[in-house]
Amino acid sequence: MSRIPDIDAFEERAAIAEYDGGLSRSEAENLAARAQGFAGADAYWQWLADYVVDRRMPN
């Protein structure tokens, strides 16, 4: 992924999907991650972790 994920948009979309949509937190985070082009929440969080550790955008 060539752009930095939008954390605020991720959290907002996940919260809406969870509380208004009735999804579990896991399902809501997967939905929010896919909306930003990730395979799911695990890939989203891993990208962010790599970014923080490496101090540069992951490949």
C-alpha positions as CSV (number, residue, x, y, z in Angstrom):
1,M,0.0,0.0,0.0
2,S,1.4,3.4,-1.0
3,R,-0.5,5.6,1.3
4,I,-0.8,6.0,5.1
5,P,-4.1,4.6,6.4
6,D,-6.5,7.1,7.9
7,I,-6.8,6.0,11.5
8,D,-9.7,8.4,12.3
9,A,-11.7,7.1,9.4
10,F,-10.9,3.5,10.4
11,E,-12.1,4.0,14.0
12,E,-15.2,5.9,13.0
13,R,-16.3,3.4,10.3
14,A,-15.6,0.5,12.7
15,A,-17.6,2.2,15.5
16,I,-20.6,2.9,13.3
17,A,-20.5,-0.6,11.9
18,E,-20.3,-2.1,15.4
19,Y,-22.9,0.0,17.2
20,D,-25.3,0.9,14.4
21,G,-24.7,-2.1,12.2
22,G,-24.7,-4.7,14.9
23,L,-21.4,-6.2,13.9
24,S,-18.9,-7.6,16.3
25,R,-15.8,-5.5,16.9
26,S,-13.8,-7.9,14.8
27,E,-16.2,-7.8,11.9
28,A,-16.4,-4.0,12.1
29,E,-12.7,-3.6,12.1
30,N,-12.4,-5.9,9.1
31,L,-15.0,-3.9,7.2
32,A,-13.2,-0.6,8.1
33,A,-9.8,-2.1,7.0
34,R,-11.2,-3.3,3.7
35,A,-12.7,0.1,3.0
36,Q,-9.1,1.4,3.0
37,G,-7.8,-1.3,0.7
38,F,-6.5,-3.8,3.2
39,A,-7.4,-7.5,3.3
40,G,-8.7,-7.2,6.8
41,A,-8.0,-5.7,10.3
42,D,-4.9,-7.9,10.8
43,A,-3.2,-6.5,7.7
44,Y,-4.2,-3.0,8.7
45,W,-2.8,-3.2,12.2
46,Q,0.4,-5.0,10.9
47,W,0.9,-2.1,8.4
48,L,0.7,0.4,11.2
49,A,3.0,-1.6,13.5
50,D,5.6,-1.9,10.7
51,Y,5.3,1.8,10.0
52,V,5.9,2.7,13.7
53,V,8.8,0.3,14.1
54,D,10.6,1.1,10.8
55,R,9.7,4.8,10.7
56,R,8.9,4.5,7.0
57,M,6.1,3.2,4.9
58,P,6.1,-0.6,4.5
59,N,6.2,-2.1,1.1
